[in-house]
């Protein structure tokens, strides 16, 4: 049985949010296949993000979380995924300092993932690289 409070504690300790300010960002796809928009949400006391709450926006079904979360200042990235026999929750502080993420972002900034039918992702990624110090 999952401890519904463990992930929020992990995310709070990781710096995604605090007891005083429980806001964070979730990615939202207003149109399937369209660009992602980050929406600001606030954790409520009755949220069970790993259990029942994983159905819908935070996952594929109850007890099957699949989410990405970002702190409002962009300094903490959290994600969860469901494997065959386990659930993984990770917290990355200072993602702009991750060499792996920055190399991946450099690749994207070269246009590797741009699509002719969408606004270029490379422009947004280049802006992130230029404004964040690594």
N, C-alpha and C positions, 0 to 999 in steps of 0.2 A: 504494500500500500504506500502511495506517495504521501509525503508530508507537504500539505498545501502551503505551509508557511516557510518551508526551506528555501524555495526559489526567491520569494520576495526578500528574505533575510540576506541571501547571497547577493542579490542585485543591489540591495541597500548598502551592504558592506563594501561592495565593489564600486559604489559611487554613482550608480545610475540615478538614484533619487535619495532623499533623506526623509526622516520622520516629519520634519517641518514642511518640506516641499516634495510631494510625491508625484510630480509631473515628469513625463519622459515622452519620447517620440516613437511612434510606430509607423512603419511604411504602409502606405495605402495605394492600391491600384484602382483608381476610379473607373478605368476602362481596361478590360482584360487585354493584356499585351501592350498596354499603353505605359506612359512614364509613371514612375513611382513618385508619390507625394508623401512627405513626412507630416504626420498629424500629431499635435500635442494632446496627450491624454493624462489623466490623473488616476493613480492606483486607488481603488476603493477597498474598504475593509473586507468586503465579502467576495473579492475577486479570488478565484482559484485558477491561476493562469496555467497550471500544469495538469489539473484534473478536468472538471466540467468546462472550465473556461477555455480549454484548448480547442474546443469545437468552434469553428468559424474563423474569426480574424487571427486568433493566436495559434491555430493548428488545424489539423485535418480531421480530428475527432476527439472526444473526451480521452484524456490520458495520452494524447499523441501531439505534444506541443511542437510547433515549427514556427518559431518567431525570431525576429530581429528587433532590437530596441536600441535607442541612442539617447544619451543624456542631452538635455537642451543645449548645453555648451559644446557638445560634440567630443567631449573628453573620455566618454565611456561607451563602449559598444558591447552589447550583450546579445547572445543568441542561444537558442535551444533547438535541438533536433532529436528525432526519435529513430533509434536503430532497431534492429530486429528484437533484441532482448534487453535493451536499456534506453535510457533517456540521457542526453548530454546537455548540460547547461554551462556556458562559458562566459567569462567577463574579461574584456580586454580594456585596460586603461591606457590612455594616451595613444589611440590608434594611429595618430599622425606620426608617431615615433617608430612604428613597426616597419622594419626594413622590408619584410615580405609584402605587407600591404602597399607600401610606397612603390615597390617594383611592379606590383600588379597594376597600381594606379598609373604608373608611367606607361605601361603597355596599353592600357585603356585610353590614355590621353593621346596616344599616337593614332587613334581612330579604329583600333582593333575590334571594338564592339559597336561601332556606329551603324545605324540602319538607315537606308535611304528614305524610309517612310516616317521617321521619328526625329525629333530634335537631337542633335549630336550629344551623346553622353561624354565624349572626349572634352568638350568645352567645360562642362561642369566639373569633371575630374581635374582638368588642368587648373581651374580656379581653386579647387581644394588643395592641390599640390603647392600652388603659388602662395596661398595664404596661410598654410600650416607649416610650421617649422619642424623639420625632422632631425 
